[in-house]
Amino acid sequence: MQNCHNYQIEHKDRFLNELFDLLRIPSVSADSTKNKDTAQCAEAVKNALLQAGCEIAEVCSTAGHPIVYAEKIIDPSLPTILTYGHYDVQPPDPLDLWTSGPFEPVVVDGKIYARGSCDDKGQMFMHVKALECMHATNSLACNVKFIIEGEEEVGSTNLGKFLEDNKEKLKADIVLVSDTSMISMEHPSIETGLRGLAYMEVEVTGPNRDLHSGVYGGAVANPITILSKMIASLHDENNHIVVDGFYDDVQELTTAERTALNTAPFVLEEYKSELGINNVWGEKGYTTLERTGVRPTMELNGIWGGYIGEGAKTVLPSKAFAKISMRLVPNQNSHKIAEIFTAHFNKIAPDCVSVKVTEHHGGEPVVTPTDSNAYKAAEKALETTFGKKPIPTRGGGSIPIIALFEKTLGLKTVLMGFGLDNDNIHSPNEKFDVVNFYKGIETIPYFHKYFAEMQSA
């Protein structure tokens, strides 16, 4: 692997500049005005994979944004790693909170600032460049296949069909994903599970038109007021979610499992200081690590209605809206939770308004095995490059496609991410440390090497 690492060092500036080119493309999958940009980004990813050494790379059309598929088969008898990533990014709003342009990557204090730098272009591109290093130095130990999609940030709507239609093409031994984080560079970790997701939008309607708040206020229900009260009622005084049946399928951790989870390095005062908060908030009886990894949540992601422009307008609005997401834990099902939430929200609506609930997208929670060759290979690879054994953790985020890989392709996944929790993904000033980018490129070839050795043992 030393030749591989030497090649990386020799070409590291080019690797960074090529990542910058990718980051400059505003591939926002949720914004239809950016469809040409997402298509351009798919082409750029395809070309990067060909340059890295793939024999086949193609942009595959879907009913939405395209999927990039590529492969490098060196010997059919060797193990095959299916690498998954995504080239689409979150919207950059609010723009005024960025210290530099979201699609104008800059390096400040060793950190790459740009939308997608960590989630997931930077981490996905590590695998592309790792392949180049292995291909250029003739050190590739496994066959490699890639699925790089353009709809992860909007629920991977069309990837499930792609998997169903291409089972033979996608045959592999394991899925390798870098779309997660580790505790720190001092404390490397591997995520062994992810929460699921149910994402809903609610609409509350009062009068049939906007009204003058002086003429009608006090006599007609204000949808914003009603919606706010309904949302506030979703948690009790212990921050427990008050929706009938919400916790019915939650798989509780044993005392030993809770103890093991809380051994991960965590300093509460540093956590609060880094976030600029006076105190943490959450379900009573659970630690911060438990609240963000193994407990289900319900969060208000956006709320709007009425007049929000400059100056004053005394209006009693006809409608109010909110987006609400629920993170789910093992045994919970996103469709069941969506049904439970919809029934509850309709139930608590007073008769002075009408309610509409829309399910946007969801995904299932997953737990990955820690006794597999793939996990052991990731563990050994990180120990090789970081000098210490990684800590197993549970991730609070969601990657809906992970459960589909197992259901459709019968493949387990290894979540070997190199981001950090403070990388501001989905927020202004998203970043990815340059050292993390390079460390990922250095580590991935070791995963290939150790996985091949363990599979053939």
DOMIDO-649452 format. One line per field, with one value per residue (C-alpha): residue in three letters; z, x, y. Coordinates in pm, whole numbers. Layout:
residues N
resn	ALA, ...
c3	Z, ...
c1	X, ...
c2	Y, ...
end
This chain:
residues 457
resn	MET, GLN, ASN, CYS, HIS, ASN, TYR, GLN, ILE, GLU, HIS, LYS, ASP, ARG, PHE, LEU, ASN, GLU, LEU, PHE, ASP, LEU, LEU, ARG, ILE, PRO, SER, VAL, SER, ALA, ASP, SER, THR, LYS, ASN, LYS, ASP, THR, ALA, GLN, CYS, ALA, GLU, ALA, VAL, LYS, ASN, ALA, LEU, LEU, GLN, ALA, GLY, CYS, GLU, ILE, ALA, GLU, VAL, CYS, SER, THR, ALA, GLY, HIS, PRO, ILE, VAL, TYR, ALA, GLU, LYS, ILE, ILE, ASP, PRO, SER, LEU, PRO, THR, ILE, LEU, THR, TYR, GLY, HIS, TYR, ASP, VAL, GLN, PRO, PRO, ASP, PRO, LEU, ASP, LEU, TRP, THR, SER, GLY, PRO, PHE, GLU, PRO, VAL, VAL, VAL, ASP, GLY, LYS, ILE, TYR, ALA, ARG, GLY, SER, CYS, ASP, ASP, LYS, GLY, GLN, MET, PHE, MET, HIS, VAL, LYS, ALA, LEU, GLU, CYS, MET, HIS, ALA, THR, ASN, SER, LEU, ALA, CYS, ASN, VAL, LYS, PHE, ILE, ILE, GLU, GLY, GLU, GLU, GLU, VAL, GLY, SER, THR, ASN, LEU, GLY, LYS, PHE, LEU, GLU, ASP, ASN, LYS, GLU, LYS, LEU, LYS, ALA, ASP, ILE, VAL, LEU, VAL, SER, ASP, THR, SER, MET, ILE, SER, MET, GLU, HIS, PRO, SER, ILE, GLU, THR, GLY, LEU, ARG, GLY, LEU, ALA, TYR, MET, GLU, VAL, GLU, VAL, THR, GLY, PRO, ASN, ARG, ASP, LEU, HIS, SER, GLY, VAL, TYR, GLY, GLY, ALA, VAL, ALA, ASN, PRO, ILE, THR, ILE, LEU, SER, LYS, MET, ILE, ALA, SER, LEU, HIS, ASP, GLU, ASN, ASN, HIS, ILE, VAL, VAL, ASP, GLY, PHE, TYR, ASP, ASP, VAL, GLN, GLU, LEU, THR, THR, ALA, GLU, ARG, THR, ALA, LEU, ASN, THR, ALA, PRO, PHE, VAL, LEU, GLU, GLU, TYR, LYS, SER, GLU, LEU, GLY, ILE, ASN, ASN, VAL, TRP, GLY, GLU, LYS, GLY, TYR, THR, THR, LEU, GLU, ARG, THR, GLY, VAL, ARG, PRO, THR, MET, GLU, LEU, ASN, GLY, ILE, TRP, GLY, GLY, TYR, ILE, GLY, GLU, GLY, ALA, LYS, THR, VAL, LEU, PRO, SER, LYS, ALA, PHE, ALA, LYS, ILE, SER, MET, ARG, LEU, VAL, PRO, ASN, GLN, ASN, SER, HIS, LYS, ILE, ALA, GLU, ILE, PHE, THR, ALA, HIS, PHE, ASN, LYS, ILE, ALA, PRO, ASP, CYS, VAL, SER, VAL, LYS, VAL, THR, GLU, HIS, HIS, GLY, GLY, GLU, PRO, VAL, VAL, THR, PRO, THR, ASP, SER, ASN, ALA, TYR, LYS, ALA, ALA, GLU, LYS, ALA, LEU, GLU, THR, THR, PHE, GLY, LYS, LYS, PRO, ILE, PRO, THR, ARG, GLY, GLY, GLY, SER, ILE, PRO, ILE, ILE, ALA, LEU, PHE, GLU, LYS, THR, LEU, GLY, LEU, LYS, THR, VAL, LEU, MET, GLY, PHE, GLY, LEU, ASP, ASN, ASP, ASN, ILE, HIS, SER, PRO, ASN, GLU, LYS, PHE, ASP, VAL, VAL, ASN, PHE, TYR, LYS, GLY, ILE, GLU, THR, ILE, PRO, TYR, PHE, HIS, LYS, TYR, PHE, ALA, GLU, MET, GLN, SER, ALA
c3	0, 33, -344, -338, -63, -241, -552, -343, -197, -541, -681, -373, -505, -825, -625, -427, -736, -904, -597, -618, -978, -861, -570, -806, -973, -788, -806, -574, -633, -454, -686, -1033, -1169, -1109, -1318, -1581, -1308, -1161, -1509, -1558, -1223, -1319, -1634, -1432, -1191, -1482, -1639, -1306, -1267, -1617, -1546, -1221, -1403, -1443, -1763, -1773, -1654, -1763, -1675, -1630, -1675, -1418, -1373, -1179, -1160, -1324, -1153, -1236, -1257, -1305, -1258, -1258, -1275, -1241, -1172, -1141, -878, -642, -399, -531, -338, -434, -340, -290, -275, -399, -602, -516, -238, -3, -91, 30, 197, 388, 168, 390, 662, 443, 491, 132, -171, -119, -466, -456, -255, -41, 211, 541, 836, 660, 599, 264, 278, 18, -12, -57, 69, 330, 231, 10, -280, -73, 81, -241, -428, -179, -326, -682, -601, -394, -700, -909, -659, -658, -1036, -1107, -873, -969, -610, -655, -451, -525, -806, -766, -866, -808, -770, -738, -729, -760, -532, -186, -46, -166, -52, -322, -497, -806, -673, -551, -904, -1036, -788, -884, -1255, -1224, -968, -1189, -1275, -909, -772, -504, -165, 38, 9, 121, 209, 323, 397, 774, 1039, 1299, 1650, 1575, 1416, 1764, 1814, 1484, 1480, 1260, 1261, 1317, 1268, 1130, 1222, 976, 862, 809, 655, 655, 550, 718, 598, 824, 660, 833, 638, 261, 211, 399, 629, 789, 1139, 1286, 1137, 1191, 1460, 1776, 1595, 1334, 1411, 1294, 1124, 1241, 1603, 1572, 1396, 1663, 1939, 1758, 1711, 2073, 2188, 2016, 2313, 2683, 2975, 2962, 2586, 2523, 2190, 2251, 1952, 2021, 1917, 1830, 2064, 2029, 1811, 1956, 2034, 2373, 2445, 2729, 3023, 2888, 2542, 2691, 2899, 2597, 2387, 2651, 2670, 2349, 2418, 2479, 2680, 2736, 2804, 2481, 2293, 2428, 2366, 2006, 1935, 2126, 2353, 2728, 2772, 2587, 2532, 2482, 2611, 2989, 3118, 2824, 2759, 2463, 2290, 2335, 2217, 1897, 1815, 1957, 2045, 1799, 1755, 1609, 1480, 1321, 1009, 881, 947, 744, 672, 659, 583, 630, 399, 493, 711, 852, 709, 947, 800, 943, 701, 536, 566, 767, 685, 851, 762, 1030, 1030, 1258, 1305, 1370, 1546, 1487, 1458, 1370, 1017, 827, 657, 982, 1163, 879, 917, 1296, 1269, 1007, 1219, 1529, 1357, 1218, 1559, 1747, 1492, 1631, 1420, 1338, 1085, 832, 806, 521, 588, 309, 335, 141, 183, 435, 500, 740, 1033, 996, 1221, 1058, 1189, 1371, 1334, 953, 745, 601, 942, 1058, 739, 800, 1162, 1063, 785, 1021, 1285, 1022, 916, 1246, 1477, 1704, 1697, 1592, 1828, 1717, 1731, 1624, 1375, 1423, 1054, 788, 457, 331, 64, 313, 409, 40, -38, 202, 101, -277, -326, -9, 77, 412, 435, 603, 704, 695, 704, 749, 823, 1161, 1348, 1335, 954, 922, 676, 566, 718, 602, 593, 535, 561, 524, 668, 403, 630, 653, 274, 236, 524, 354, 30, 230, 427, 155, -24, 305, 334, -12, 81, 416, 285, 2, 246, 493, 222, 82, 419
c1	0, 298, 318, -52, -1, 302, 91, -170, 89, 230, -114, -285, -309, -473, -714, -822, -864, -1074, -1297, -1335, -1455, -1725, -1825, -1875, -2169, -2492, -2651, -2945, -3185, -3477, -3465, -3609, -3436, -3107, -3192, -2933, -2673, -2755, -2726, -2392, -2271, -2365, -2156, -1866, -1882, -1891, -1583, -1400, -1465, -1336, -1025, -975, -960, -1314, -1362, -1733, -1900, -2244, -2512, -2839, -3164, -3442, -3782, -3590, -3221, -2975, -2770, -2404, -2295, -1936, -1721, -1364, -1351, -997, -1081, -1433, -1306, -1213, -1455, -1655, -1716, -2018, -1944, -2244, -2249, -2449, -2366, -2678, -2666, -2899, -3026, -2777, -3034, -3013, -2746, -2678, -2537, -2256, -1916, -1826, -2025, -2178, -2064, -1735, -1514, -1243, -997, -982, -780, -744, -1117, -1298, -1606, -1874, -2213, -2151, -1793, -1874, -2227, -2147, -1930, -1613, -1662, -1783, -1484, -1245, -1347, -1293, -943, -865, -952, -718, -437, -494, -532, -223, -4, -149, -259, -633, -725, -1099, -1341, -1517, -1862, -2007, -2359, -2353, -2706, -2858, -3162, -3037, -3131, -3491, -3544, -3374, -3710, -3589, -3297, -3515, -3641, -3285, -3178, -3470, -3397, -3022, -2979, -2743, -2529, -2505, -2398, -2134, -2015, -2060, -2171, -1920, -2054, -1882, -2174, -2141, -1914, -1661, -1616, -1291, -950, -823, -1106, -1187, -1517, -1742, -2117, -2296, -2649, -2859, -3200, -3487, -3695, -4056, -4088, -4428, -4579, -4890, -5131, -5386, -5665, -5901, -6104, -6134, -5913, -5671, -5863, -5808, -5686, -5862, -6201, -6192, -5927, -6069, -6368, -6202, -5933, -5586, -5428, -5079, -5195, -5378, -5083, -4843, -5062, -5091, -4715, -4649, -4878, -4663, -4421, -4505, -4324, -4057, -4005, -4166, -4350, -4726, -4856, -5054, -4853, -4536, -4313, -4490, -4221, -3913, -3638, -3502, -3133, -3017, -2834, -2509, -2573, -2652, -2336, -2125, -2279, -2197, -1830, -1769, -1567, -1811, -1772, -2108, -1964, -1762, -2072, -2275, -1995, -1943, -2316, -2349, -2627, -2676, -2813, -2917, -3278, -3441, -3626, -3594, -3399, -3158, -2810, -2722, -2549, -2862, -3093, -2894, -2833, -3079, -3396, -3666, -3733, -3984, -3853, -4011, -3803, -3991, -4304, -4463, -4781, -4919, -4709, -4331, -4222, -4072, -4276, -4621, -4936, -5222, -5343, -5518, -5393, -5604, -5337, -5034, -4781, -4507, -4256, -4202, -3951, -3930, -3609, -3682, -3496, -3482, -3821, -4004, -4143, -4156, -4492, -4655, -4522, -4650, -4997, -4990, -4879, -5144, -5422, -5299, -5266, -5618, -5746, -5604, -5722, -6006, -6321, -6246, -5980, -5923, -5600, -5410, -5110, -4872, -4600, -4293, -4044, -3904, -3655, -3604, -3361, -3068, -2816, -2501, -2322, -1991, -1877, -1856, -1537, -1636, -1666, -1341, -1169, -1293, -1183, -835, -805, -883, -651, -374, -404, -511, -295, -582, -884, -1206, -1502, -1839, -2114, -2475, -2551, -2838, -2891, -3065, -2959, -3283, -3114, -2914, -3218, -3301, -2957, -3025, -3389, -3332, -2973, -2925, -2615, -2496, -2333, -2025, -2056, -1698, -1740, -1475, -1689, -1726, -2045, -1956, -1917, -2243, -2403, -2747, -2646, -2466, -2086, -2072, -1711, -1484, -1134, -866, -688, -1005, -1037, -680, -714, -1014, -821, -538, -766, -999, -728, -652, -1018, -997, -678, -800, -1145, -990, -760, -1039, -1278, -1017, -900
c2	0, 232, 289, 370, 627, 773, 821, 1001, 1237, 1310, 1400, 1542, 1899, 1779, 1563, 1869, 2086, 1819, 1802, 2181, 2147, 1908, 2133, 2427, 2249, 2346, 2000, 2073, 1784, 1954, 2257, 2189, 2500, 2316, 2009, 2098, 2129, 1788, 1636, 1812, 1680, 1323, 1356, 1495, 1200, 954, 1115, 1113, 740, 669, 874, 685, 352, 219, 20, 101, 420, 531, 784, 596, 782, 752, 916, 1181, 1265, 1022, 754, 699, 335, 226, -80, -208, -588, -721, -1088, -1234, -1477, -1193, -1023, -730, -408, -198, 163, 391, 771, 1067, 1374, 1577, 1834, 2018, 2368, 2630, 2858, 3084, 3236, 3538, 3310, 3177, 3339, 3246, 3136, 2791, 2684, 2872, 2631, 2783, 2641, 2828, 2694, 2361, 2320, 2306, 2530, 2454, 2290, 1917, 1930, 1664, 1553, 1378, 1494, 1514, 1171, 1010, 1155, 992, 655, 777, 899, 589, 381, 595, 537, 162, 140, 352, 145, -195, -256, -308, -618, -636, -576, -243, -123, 223, 358, 737, 874, 1221, 1196, 1103, 1443, 1401, 1043, 828, 802, 618, 418, 131, 63, 86, -182, -407, -367, -427, -705, -901, -601, -499, -837, -783, -905, -587, -225, 38, 383, 702, 934, 937, 1085, 976, 1107, 1291, 1244, 1154, 904, 731, 544, 333, 381, 51, 178, 460, 592, 575, 871, 972, 1321, 1492, 1824, 1959, 2226, 2395, 2595, 2837, 3096, 3071, 3377, 3602, 3837, 4178, 4095, 4397, 4319, 3940, 3884, 3730, 3584, 3360, 3100, 3196, 2890, 2991, 3000, 2669, 2502, 2630, 2486, 2153, 2129, 2226, 1943, 1679, 1671, 1655, 1818, 1542, 1597, 1260, 1235, 1237, 1041, 724, 419, 609, 407, 71, -90, 80, -169, -70, -111, -331, -176, -318, -170, 173, 160, 68, 347, 606, 509, 704, 1022, 1308, 1628, 1798, 2143, 2134, 2021, 2314, 2562, 2449, 2492, 2821, 2690, 2721, 2373, 2060, 1955, 1620, 1319, 1291, 994, 966, 1104, 1323, 1031, 819, 1097, 1146, 782, 530, 721, 829, 1200, 1441, 1774, 2080, 2153, 2456, 2660, 2938, 3129, 3481, 3786, 3770, 4052, 4386, 4618, 4540, 4389, 4316, 3990, 3687, 3421, 3156, 2887, 2782, 2511, 2309, 2038, 1775, 1492, 1190, 993, 627, 347, -31, -205, 117, 138, 467, 399, 289, 597, 819, 666, 706, 1067, 1150, 1000, 1184, 1520, 1496, 1388, 1689, 1947, 2165, 2196, 2560, 2449, 2173, 1975, 1811, 1584, 1479, 1214, 1327, 1045, 803, 527, 242, 223, -17, -191, -328, -640, -595, -956, -962, -968, -631, -465, -623, -501, -146, -168, -288, -28, 259, 118, 103, 467, 625, 415, 315, 88, 267, 295, 152, 418, 467, 745, 986, 1058, 853, 700, 543, 336, 123, -86, -127, -268, -552, -602, -589, -705, -908, -705, -577, -234, -92, 275, 403, 779, 1047, 1352, 1517, 1603, 1973, 1980, 2179, 1941, 2072, 2409, 2723, 2701, 2326, 2211, 1909, 1908, 1863, 1616, 1406, 1404, 1280, 1034, 878, 830, 671, 437, 304, 98, -75, -173, -331, -515, -649, -741, -943, -1121, -1203, -1323, -1562, -1692
end
